[in-house]
Amino acid sequence: MSEKAILEFNGEQHEFPIVKGSENELGIDIKTLRAATGGLVTLDPGYKNTGSCQSGITFLNGEQGVLRYRGYSIEDLAEKADFLEVAFLLIFGELPTKEELEKFHDDIKSKSVVDDDVKKILDAFPKTAHPMGVLSSLTSALTAFNPSSVDVSSEDAMYNSVVKIMGKFPVLVAWTMRKKQGLPLDYGDNSLGYVENVLQMMFKKPNETYIHNPIITEALDKLLILHADHEQNCSTSTVRIVGSSHAGLFASLSAGISALWGPLHGGANQAVLEMLEDIKEDDGDTKKYMAKAKDKEDPFRLMGFGHRVYKNFDPRARIIKKSADQVLGQLGIDDPILDIAKGLEQEALNDNYFVKRKLYPNVDFYSGIIYRAMGIPTDMFTVMFALGRLPGWIAQWREMRLNKEPIGRPRQIYIGENLREFKTINNR
Ligand code: SDX
């Protein structure tokens, strides 16, 4: 295998080393390109062909539909681990021992109280505010209440910020939902498991004891694992580039939440449910929506389908689809939306437009059906995605800072006006 790439430009040859990853991925290291060629840069809108970093956290192979966190397959982790174990694995690189996991959880619980004054910020939002905008704002506001920016040279300071946000973020998630529902806000119950506590904070009625349903707890735990990390996706790249200016962890996470909000990214899980509802209202006319998705004049896309990297089944979609059947069956819910989703999937998988473009269901296609079965409002689906992705964002931010990566600052090719003379307003 060649150890270098050769670029011929203006009659000169320039050599660039080939970088090989632990899964044999290859990249051309172009760190010296501009200097060596007198100013050449690469151009790659959307970074479809550009690696931003070398990372040891998550590996995925889009052609084969493979996803692993720190070397463990997503199938194994979804089946055998719980979310807090996976969070520890992503952030610190190893599956925790029993003692390590207990200490991690204890430390998280000890830092989970959110300053009551944060409620004043929450009160300022109209009830119509989208929960992702609220969550992003409250997450950024945490910096004001926890001013110690992360001194990454101190492992203790880093660990302290990690357990703080792992403890406070679920409270912000629950507050964001309950505020819209006019329900009182509480701080959870430290006697519960991490995911049990999330569910109780979200759903406990002020005048009732919250009855835990292990089916729902287990289903949410699995969904959070499946969303926990996904290498250099849009929101994770945002967290890394914001953090590369040495902005604090909470500010970087707030930016990631905003990036995830978009319907082409995490916002797709909400858009899928809205699309399936529209199809249901349209007498289940999936063919009409398939035609819209293929019509280049129509901006409509089949939400929950396609992926920048997966050109095969998203392994998470397979697991979530199976879980949707199990959860709805166990809860005795017969949701026609699930049948519409399955029908749409079958049509797309047999339609040349989708087959040719290798468009398969992605993580967002079935997840909303389970969230809905849990009683989670549609506009909270992307917030649940953010809750799952939190440990991945933390892990990626931590890796970037510990690796002392330079501030992210891409170049461009200017295509605007050349130099021109200023004209005073009377001469324009
Ligand atoms: C997530 O990156 C990650 O890892 C993200 C994520 C994570 O865990 O972080 O996996 C989570 O964001 C999943 C994706 C959720 N988004 C959606 O479901 C929205 C619908 N999907 C698309 O908009 C699209 O597939 C993207 C945004 C996901 C990927 O877009 P790309 O890689 O930029 O591909 P493209 O837009 O260039 O599409 C290639 C072709 C185009 O047609 P042609 O110009 O070749 O004729 O495929 C078509 C597109 O029009 N196409 C679709 C389509 N997705 C792509 N056509 C109809 N419906 C779709 N969903």
Boltz pocket constraint, residues with backbone or C-beta under 6 A from the ligand:
constraints:
  - pocket:
      binder: B
      contacts: [[A, 46], [A, 227], [A, 229], [A, 230], [A, 232], [A, 233], [A, 234], [A, 263], [A, 264], [A, 265], [A, 266], [A, 268], [A, 293], [A, 294], [A, 300], [A, 301], [A, 302], [A, 303], [A, 304], [A, 305], [A, 306], [A, 307], [A, 308], [A, 309], [A, 357], [A, 359], [A, 362], [A, 363], [A, 364]]
      max_distance: 6.0
